[in-house]
Amino acid sequence: MFGIPYNVDFLDFAIQSNLKILAVRDEGYVVDGNYRSAFGLYRFNSDGTIDPSFGTNGIVNTQIANNSFARHIALQSDGKIVVAGLSTDNLIPYPILGGPSYKRTIVRYYPNGVIDETFGNNGIVTSNDESCRPYLQPDDKLLCRTPNTLIRYDRYGAPDIEFGTNGIIFVGPDS
């Protein structure tokens, strides 16, 4: 698939204005009997070949905690890339059995794959909640949907206090 010589399961895709294709997945590996993973962000040319000018040979891996799982991707109007998923500092024994407590994790990158350190804490926003699907408003404020909440962040990754209660609207069965 897309010029990768091995089986890779991508979880979400986005197309940049230059028609290059971005894809996210988990980059997993085992170290000392524990599973570790990082956000994997890939870029392909419009013909499906990997774009070697992006990251390292077309791939940007971001290790946020001991384990980081990329789930969703969105593009801002200025071309910045937003990847949302989960992370945990817990080690996960391999093979994976059960799950530790996770944090919602959002990372913002420049169009070239370099982390945008003006967003959140050095480019990363985490909170003790589940993963969210990111949606970008025309003003580049980030709206994240979880099963029970809508959370809005300003352009710098801080909760938007003008939205709901401290940036959150509860929409689940208990709201």
GIUR-V40026 format. One record per backbone hydrogen bond with DSSP energy under -1.0 kcal/mol. CO is the residue of the C=O (numbers start at 0). NH is the residue of the N-H. E is the energy in kcal/mol with one decimal. If there is no record, write none. Layout:
# GIUR-V40026
CO:NH:E + CO:NH:E
This chain:
# GIUR-V40026
0:3:-2.1 + 11:23:-2.0 + 13:21:-3.3 + 15:18:-2.3 + 19:15:-3.0 + 20:43:-2.9 + 21:13:-2.0 + 22:41:-3.0 + 23:10:-3.2 + 24:39:-2.5 + 26:37:-1.1 + 28:35:-3.2 + 30:33:-2.2 + 32:93:-2.4 + 33:30:-2.9 + 35:28:-2.5 + 37:26:-2.6 + 38:61:-2.3 + 39:24:-2.0 + 40:59:-2.9 + 41:22:-2.0 + 42:50:-2.8 + 43:20:-2.4 + 44:47:-2.3 + 48:44:-3.4 + 50:53:-1.8 + 53:57:-2.1 + 55:58:-1.1 + 57:42:-2.0 + 58:55:-2.8 + 59:40:-2.6 + 61:38:-2.6 + 65:36:-1.1 + 66:87:-2.5 + 68:85:-2.2 + 71:83:-2.3 + 73:81:-3.0 + 75:78:-1.8 + 79:75:-2.9 + 80:108:-3.0 + 81:73:-2.3 + 82:106:-2.8 + 83:70:-2.6 + 83:71:-2.5 + 84:104:-2.3 + 85:68:-3.4 + 86:102:-2.6 + 87:66:-2.1 + 91:34:-3.7 + 102:86:-1.6 + 103:126:-1.7 + 104:84:-2.6 + 105:124:-2.7 + 106:82:-2.8 + 107:115:-2.9 + 108:80:-2.4 + 109:112:-2.6 + 113:109:-3.5 + 114:116:-1.0 + 115:118:-1.7 + 118:122:-2.5 + 122:107:-2.0 + 123:120:-3.0 + 124:105:-2.8 + 126:103:-2.4 + 126:128:-2.2 + 132:144:-1.9 + 134:142:-3.3 + 136:139:-2.4 + 140:136:-2.6 + 141:152:-3.0 + 142:134:-2.7 + 143:150:-2.7 + 144:132:-2.0 + 147:170:-2.7 + 147:171:-1.5 + 148:145:-2.6 + 149:168:-2.5 + 150:143:-3.5 + 151:159:-3.1 + 152:141:-1.8 + 153:156:-1.9 + 155:119:-3.7 + 157:153:-3.1 + 158:160:-1.0 + 159:162:-2.0 + 162:166:-2.0 + 164:167:-1.1 + 166:151:-2.6 + 167:164:-2.7 + 168:149:-2.4 + 171:174:-1.8
